[in-house]
């Protein structure tokens, strides 16, 4: 890792048959992206911290210090603050890197992104395999929205790829989805045909008194909160059962909380 980032000179170690500039020197005047920074061992973290503080690079097997002005961008799938508390990540390096933090929420919290990405992957895979698949049935979409996607985008891409390989037709239906998606999703209620108003079947039915009519917002809140409770607190699953976007429920819940607890 040290050789990859900071470079080495010929003969610095076994297999070092040529000089290597290293990523830091190659990125001089630009940006160096370090992926999975949380996997870096403590010894390498110390050397990275020195580089960030002094903006100098010392290649492996060389005494000369070389200047490198580099913007650092890092990524990790771990909680960096938790790693600091566990002693696996240097606190001083954390504060050097944690200047403009950007958090990418998991796929299950990104509302319609699931279907947007699924359609994109379906188009790519179908074109590659010469298949006619080009969309999802409403029931399939509801299950995909309700599933928590622990493997995030990579898992979604793998699922779509498997569907395309194993199936034919024009529409991805519920039975084409892996059973693992069904087991952790709340299936949507069956679609019912529109019915005529009760008065059409029961002309003599009792008219509703004005005092019995509930405000529409109360009815909506009752339905949403009931669905969330029935789905174990999962808003995406509740949204799938109600056949609405999760963002619709998130906005309403936040609005209710803001009204009950004004700043």
N, C-alpha and C positions, 0 to 999 in steps of 0.2 A: 504493500500500500504506500509506503514512504517513497519507493522508487516511482510509482505511478504518478503521485502528486508532485513530488519535488525533483524527480529525475535522478540520474546516477552517471558516473563516469566509467569509461571502459576499465574493466578489471576490478571494479569495486567489490564484486562478489562473483561466485561461480555462475556462469551463464551471462555475465555482463560483457558481451563481446563488442559492444559499441556504446558511445555516449548516448544518453537519453535526456532530452530537455525537461520532460515532466509537464504535467497539466498546468501547474501554477505559472510556470514561465511562458507556456504557450498562450495562457489566458491574459498575459500582461496587457493592461489597457482595456480589458473586457470583463467578462463574467465567467466564473468557475462554478459549476453546479456540482454539488456533492450529494448524491442520492443515498438514502438509508444511513444518515449520519449517526444514528443511534447504535449502529453495529460497530462503530470504530472503537478499537481498544484504547485503554487509558494512556498508554505510552504514545500512541499516534495522536491522541487528543492534545497532549502536551506540546508536541511539535507543531500541530496546526495552530494552537493558541499563540505560540511564539511567532509564527508566520503572520498571523493577523495583527499582532501588536507591533511588530518591527517592520513588516512589509518586505522582508528579505527571505531568500531561499538559499539553503545550503544543500547541494546535491549530495547523494550518498557517495562516499569516497572522495570528497573534495572539501577543501578548507575555505574556498572563496565564497563570499556572500554575494548574492545577486539580488538586485531590486526587482520587485514585481508589484505593480499596483493593480489589484484585482478586486472586483465586486464578488462577494460570496453569496450564493443562494443554496440553501440546504433543504432536504426533505427527509421525513421520517414517519414511519407508521406507528411509532410509540409516543407516549406522553413524555416529552422531554423533562418536565418538572418532576414527574414521578421517577424518571431515571436518575435525576440528580439526587433525590431523596434516598434512592436505593444504593447510591454510591457507584453507579455504573457510568455516570457522565459528569464531567468536571463542571462545577458550578460557575467558575469564572469563564469557561468557554461558552457555557449556555448564555450568559449575559452578553458576551461579545457577539453571539450569533442572533440572539432574540431581540432584534431591533425593530423589524417590521414583520410581525408574525401574521401568517395567513393560514387559516384553518379550512381545510376542505372537508365538509361534512360527509358522512357515509352515504351511500346510495339510498338507503332506506329513508333518509331525511330530505331527499332532494326532489320530492314531489313527482312531477311529470317527467323528470330526467330518465326514469326507468324505461318508459315507453319510447321516448325520443331516441335513446341509445339502442333499444331493442330493435326498433324499425331500421335504424342505420345499419346495425350488424346483420339484420335479416337481408337487407338489400345487397350488402357486400357478399355474404355467404351464398345467397341464391344465385347471384351473378357468377360467382366463381365455380359453382357446381352445376350451372345450367338448369336450376330449378325455377318453378313458376311462383313459389311462395312470395307474397308481397304484402301481407298484412296479418292482423291478429283478430280473432273473434272477441266480442265484448267480454265473454266469460273468461277467456284466457288473459285478457288485459287486466281484469279485476284481480285475478289470482296473482299475476306478476306485480301489481301495485301493492298487494297485501303482504307479499313475501318479504322478509327482512334483508335478504341479500348479504349475508355475512362476508362473502368473498368479494363484494363490491363489483366494480365494472368487469374485472377479469372473469368472475363467476358468470355474470350475465352474458358476456361474449361467448364463453364456453357452452352455456346452455343453448344459446341461439345456434351456434355451430352444430351442436349435436342434433337439434331439431331439424335443421336443413339436411343433414346427412341421412337421417333415418326416415324422413317423411316426404311425401309428394302432395300436390294440390296447390291451391292458390292462397289458402288462409290457414294460419296456425290456429288450431282448435284446442279446446281444453284437454282432450285426451292425448295430444302430442307433447304436453308439458311433462317434465320429469315428476315422478310421484313425490320427490322431496319438496317440491314447491307447494303441492297440495297440503302436505302434512303440517306445514307451518303457516298456512294462509287461512283466512276466514273467507269461505266461499260466499259469493254475493247471493242475495235472496233471489228466488226465481222471478223472472219478469212476468207480470200479470197483464192480461189484456185489459184495456180501459173499460170501466163499467159505467153504466148510466147512473145518474143521481138516484138516491133512494126514492125520491118522490115519483120517479117513473114507474117503479114497481109497487110502491105503496102510496097511492094517492092520498090515503087518509092518515098518513103518518103525522105525528105530533110536530108542529112547527117548533124550531129552536128559539128559545128566548134570548134576547140580546145579552142578558147577564151570563149566559152559558157560553158565549163565544170567547175564546181565548185569543189574546194577541198573537199574531203570526210569529213574532220573534220568540215568544214563550214556547210555542209548539216546536219551532226549529231547535231551540236550545234543549228542550226535553228529548227530542229525537237524537240529537248529536251526543248528549251526555249518556243517554241510554245505550247507544251503540258503542261508545268508548268503554263503558263498564262491561258490556257483553263481550268485548274483544280484549279483555284483560288490560285495558289502558293503552292499547296500541292505536294511535291515531291513523296510521296508514291502513290498518285492517278495518277500522271503523269506516274510513272513507270508501274502501272497496265495497263494504257491505251496503253503504248508503248510495253507492254509485256516484260519488262526487270526488273531486280532486282533494288530496290531503291538505293542500295549501288553503282550500276553502275553510276546512275545519280549524287549521292553525290560526288563521286570521280571526275567526269568530271567537275562539277560546281566548286569544290574546286581548280582543276587544272587551270581552266580559270581565277578564281579570283587571284590565285597566279601569273599567267603570267601577268595579267593586273596591279597588285600592288606588285611588287617584294619588298622584305625587303631590 
